Amino acid sequence: MLVASLLFGLTACAGTAPQAPRASTPADTTLKKAATAAPMPAEDVTKYRPVFAAPKATPLVPTVPAKTTVLPTAHVNAQVEQRLRDQAFTNQNVKYAQGYRLLVYLGLERDQVMAIRRTVIGRYPDETDYITFKSPVYRLYIGDYLTKLDAARAMARLRGLTPKLELEATQVVLNKNP
């Protein structure tokens, strides 16, 4: 009995011992066909399948479709032109739009706001400036820009001239002079 238990213990240890590496063959991943085909049903079911007659072959004769020109009966060009003129007239009366201005100065000193204004207008005379005063604060705004990109370009130009620059979304005056 002792010998039998010793023999079982040795075989268990031998099964779990590290083994020398073996050359492994790659796994076969090819699809194997079934050894035998499925058996045919015992009864013939072809009599239950529908049978359709082949369509009759008709000779193809190339036909050229006749070109028909349809003349318009109601012209809308005059109406469209009138609507465009009305819209252009309405657009001429628009004076304000949503846009951006640069806040260049925000502070208490009137002399300082005027000095910054002179500096900016001296360098860029075509820019419009707006000074607002709400006691005791002065604000200096520069420009009327319709797009944020235009305002960012102006901000880059004015970067060294002023101590502070901020972009503010506000209602701007449209310049109608081309």
URMOKA-V838476 format. One record per pair of residues at least 24 apart in sequence whose ideal C-beta (glycine too) atoms are under 8 Angstrom apart, sorted by the first residue. I is the first residue (numbers start at 1). J is the second residue. D is the distance in Angstrom with one decimal. If there is no record, write none. Layout:
i: [I:I]
j: [J:J]
d: [D:D]
//
This chain:
i: [92:94:95:95:96:96:96:96:97:97:97:97:98:98:98:98:99:99:99:99:99:99:99:99:99:100:100:100:100:100:100:100:100:100:100:100:100:101:101:101:101:101:101:101:101:101:101:102:102:102:102:102:102:102:102:102:102:102:103:103:103:103:103:103:103:103:104:104:104:104:104:104:104:105:105:105:105:105:105:106:106:106:106:106:107:107:108:108:108:109:110:113:113:116:116:116:116:119:119:120:120:120:123:124:124:127:128:141:141:144:144:144:144:145:146:146]
j: [176:174:173:174:171:172:173:174:146:171:172:174:169:170:171:172:144:145:146:147:151:169:170:171:172:143:145:146:147:148:150:151:167:168:169:170:172:130:141:142:143:144:145:151:168:170:172:141:142:143:151:154:155:158:165:166:167:168:139:140:141:164:165:166:167:168:140:141:142:158:162:164:165:138:139:140:162:163:164:137:138:139:140:164:137:138:136:137:138:138:138:138:140:140:161:162:163:161:162:158:161:162:161:157:158:154:173:168:170:172:173:174:175:172:172:174]
d: [7.5:6.4:6.6:6.0:5.1:6.8:6.2:6.6:6.2:7.3:6.1:5.5:7.1:8.0:6.2:7.5:6.2:5.4:4.6:7.6:7.8:7.6:7.0:7.3:3.6:7.7:4.6:7.8:7.6:6.0:7.6:3.9:5.8:6.7:5.7:7.0:7.1:7.2:4.4:6.8:5.7:6.6:7.0:7.6:5.6:5.4:6.4:6.6:4.6:5.6:6.5:6.1:5.8:6.7:5.9:7.1:6.3:7.5:6.4:7.5:5.9:7.5:7.3:4.3:7.7:5.3:4.7:6.9:5.2:6.9:4.7:7.0:6.3:6.7:6.8:4.0:6.8:7.7:6.7:6.7:7.5:5.4:7.9:6.7:7.1:6.1:5.5:6.6:7.0:7.2:6.1:4.4:5.1:6.1:7.6:5.7:7.9:5.5:7.8:6.5:5.9:7.1:6.5:7.1:7.7:7.4:7.6:7.4:7.9:3.9:5.2:7.6:6.8:6.8:6.9:7.9]
//
